[in-house]
């Protein structure tokens, strides 16, 4: 089974600063990787998806993520944080054998300070 | 509007009671999922279904049951055997194409009286 590790359950940045949220997956290369965002008391929304077409994936709201096989990482970045980015972010990977089964990280809550 | 509807938004369970959470989708998706979300633990898969009349256990299926009689509907029953049911429950759906993105409902928050 896959496993997903998100380092840092809480990250705090100032408005306008770089956002970096970390995600590492288990060693076998997963076919698909995702980042989702969750606002309080809501479901999850897709930010971006990696499908092996390109290692740098651009998503919505200025977010992007880079797939690094050698580091088994898929970190999420945004050059300049906005107050509206405050939310919880989840990294997810598909199972290596059953592509319709997914594993989620424990989440990182992003706080944006004015 | 296409999407996933979960109801109720809030649900309270008494000791020894079974409760059912509703999940309906009009996205014409074949696959549907139930996740449990606890603070600091992310989403854990309870059950998933890739086609009507078929479903598989996820990582924490004990104390839960599901049915998939219609493509649009995937209800989850939290049985009395689930001793710690207080959590936020999320339903999702996706196409059967491998690795397709999941669309999530707004969730049901279950508490024990």
Interface residues (C-beta under 8 A of the other chain):
Chain A: X4 X6 X9 X31 X32 X34 X36 X41 X42 X43 X44 X45 X46 X49 X51 X90 X92 X94 X99 X100 X101 X102 X103 X104 X105 X106 X107
Chain B: X4 X6 X31 X33 X35 X40 X41 X42 X43 X44 X45 X48 X50 X58 X90 X92 X94 X96 X98 X99 X100 X101 X102 X104 X105 X106 X107 X109
